[in-house]
Amino acid sequence: MRPELWDLRVDKVVADLKNGSRADGRKVDEVRKVVLTKDVSENADGQARVKLGETEVIAGVKMVLGTPYPDSPGQGSISVGAELVPMADPTYENGPPRSDAVELSRVVDRGIRESKTIDFSDLCIVEGEQVWIGFVDIYIVNNAGNLFDACGLAAISALFDTKMPKLEDGRIVHHEYNGKLKLKHKPILNTFAKIGNTVIADPSNFEEKAMSARFSVTVTEDNITAFQKGLAGSFSVSEIDNAIDVAYKNSKQMRKFV
């Protein structure tokens, strides 16, 4: 889209919010339609495809054998990575991970890790020698805004879908499994944008262009597990409190898809 058309759409976003509405007709605390499907890869141990409005991402989990970290010899681990491929957005380019891809990966990873949904001691095979490491790879198919929440939902859904590979003599038996990965909670990532004096949930790409600040918070059924503020703008204490309340409310519905 040409820059002048982007500017017109951004101006409309701002004007609509001043009149108490959003360009796509949603309420300020309303998320876009969610569609979640599985069975997108024959080779992944866990998988999920998520559409959040027109934003679409695919997450795949692969459980591999590795050595534990020296400071946690009895624990396995997970690692989240996001790939911003050029087909998803005209501004994405091939090459090393962009800073926004690194930030996206870290926010999703932190929300899951700090929720304690995975007991990493369950991933230990031989203390100090061999553990399971879960690699969660996320690929952006189409960026229509709010990659954080789409990727967060895809990642936790793929983890809940993950089957544990069968082991024989310390080696993986390919395409044979021994139960599912154990998880205790369903952490859901919720992102908000501040545009003018209005805070909205699940911003579209045009709303992201207009926002001055971003707030992301991951919640389980009972607890806040992680949060992050982005961009140069600011939120008041009451705006943060309200966003957290909305996050708990919206997460109840999002959790049904996992």
N, C-alpha and C positions, 0 to 999 in steps of 0.2 A: 504494500500500500504506500502511495506517495506521501511524503511528510505532511503536506498541507491537508490531506484527508485525515491523517492521524490527528492533527491539531483540531479539526472540526469535530471528530468523534470525542476527543477529550473535552472540548468545550461543551458538548452536549451532556457528557457525564456530569460535569460540574453544575450545569444549569438544571438538570433534572434533580440532582440532590438538593439544590437550593429550594426546589419546589416540592421536596419530600418524596421523590420517587427515584427509581433507578431505570436506566435505559432499557433493560430487558424486562422490566415489570416486577422484579423481585422486591420483597421487603428488605430493609437494611440488614436484618439478621438472618436472612434466608440463603441457603446454599442452592446451587444448581442441581439438576437431576443427576443422580448417580446410577451408573450401570457397571456391575462387576461380573466378570466371567472368568472361568478357569479353563484348563485344557488348551493352553496356547503354545505349549512346548512339550515335546516328547522326552527331552533330555534333562529338563530341570527337575530337581527334587521337590520344588514347590513353585507355584506360579500364580499370577493374577494379572488380569487386564482391567484397568479402571478408566471409565469415562466420567469426567466431572464436567457437565455441560459439553462443550466441544473440546475441552482439554482431554488428551488421551495418553496414558502411559502403560507400560508393561513392566512387571517385576518378575524376576526369576531368582530362585535360591539354589545354590549348589553347596552341598556339604562335603568338605574335603578334610583329609587328615593333615595335621600339622603339629608343631611343637608348641607348648605353652609359653607364655611370657615368664621371664625369671621371677617376677614378683607375684605371680599367680600360678604356681606349678600344677595346681589341681583344678584349673578352670579352662574351658574352651572359650571361644569368642565369636562375635559376628563382625562383619564389615559391610557397610553400605556404600555403594558407589552409584552415581547418576551420570548418564551419558546424554549430553545435549546434541543430538544428531542434526545435521543440516536440514533434513526433510521436515523437521518439526517446526522450524522457525527460520525465516529468511536472514536473521541476524546471527544464527549459529554457523560456526565454521569447523572443519576438521582440524585436528591437532591436539595439543595437550589440554587437560581439563581447564575450563574457564573458572574464574573465581566464583561465579554464581553457581556453577556445578558443584564446586567444593562446598560452598555454603549450604546448598540444597542437601547434599549427602550428609553433612554433619548435623543439620537440624533434624532430619529424619532418623539418623542413627541415634542421636542423643535421646530423643523422645522414647524410642523403643528400649534402649539400653537402661535408662534411668527408671523406667517403669518397673524393672525387676520381673518382667513377664517371663524371661528366660533365666533359669537357675544355671549359671555357667558351669557349676560343678557337675551337673548332669552330663556335660559334654566331655568330661575327662574320661579317657580310656586307660592310660597308664600315667599316674602322677609324675610330673616332671619330664615325661618322654613323649606322650602322644595324646592329642585331644582332637575333638571335632572343631572345625572353623566353618561358620556359615557365611558364605559370600552372597549378599543381596545386591543383584545388579538391576538397575532401573533404566529403562530406555524411554525417552520421550518420543511419542509418535506425533503428537500435535500440541502445540502450546497456545492455548486460548486463555491463559491466565491461571494463577494460583497453582503452580506446579507443586508447591509445598504440600498442600492437603491431598492432592491426587497421588503424589509419590508416597506420602505417609500411609494412605489407605492401601495402596498397592503392596507396599512392603510388608505391613502387618498381615494382610490377607494371604500373601505368598508364604509367609512364615507359618501361618496356621494350616496351610495346605502341605507343608513340607513333610516328606517321608524320610526316615532315617535309613541310609544305606546299610545293607547287611555286611558284616565283617567276618572274614575267615583268615586266621593266622596273621592278623594285623593288616590285611589288605581288603579293599572294597570289592564286593561282588557286584558288578555292574547290572543295573536293572532288577536287582533283588533288594527287598527292603525289610526292615525289622521295626515296625511300628511307626508312630508319628513323633515329630518334635514336640516336646512338652512345653506348653505356654500357660501362664496363670492369668494374664490380663489382656485386655484389648485396648491398648493406648491409641488414641485418635488425635491427629494433628489438626488444629484449627487456626486459620490465618485471617487476619483482619487488616483492612486498609483505612487510613485516615485521609479523607478528601475534604478540604476546607475544615469545617467544624463537625463533620459527620464521620462516624466510624461504621464501616460496613463489613459484613462477613463474606468470605469467598469471592474476592475481587476478580473480575474478568480482566482480559489483557488491556482493554481500554481504560478500565478503572485503575489498573496498576500504573498506567502512564500518568494518571492524574493524581496519584497519592503522594503525600508528603512523608508518610511514615507507615511502617508495617509492624504488626505484632503477631507472633505465632506462639501458640501454647498447646502442649500435648497434655491430655488428661486421660486417666483411666476412669473406671466407674466411681472411684472415691477420691482420687488424688491428682494434683498437678505434678507432672513428672519432669517437665522442661519448658522453658519459654525463651524467646529471643525477640529483640526489637531491632528493626532495620530501618535504614535511611535516616535523613537528618532531622526530620520533624519529631514532634513529641506527642505523648498521650498524657492526659491528666490521670490522677489516681482513680477517679470515678469511671473514666472511660475504660481503664484496664479492668477494674472490678466488673463492669458491665460485660466486657468482652469475655471474661472468664465464665460468667454466668451463661452467656450465649453458647460458649464452647461446650459446657456441660450439657446443655439442652440439645444442641445439634449432634453431639457425639452419641447420644442415645439412639438417634436414628441411623447414623453412619455405622454404628457398631452392628446393626442388624445385617449388614452386607458381608461382614467378615466371617 
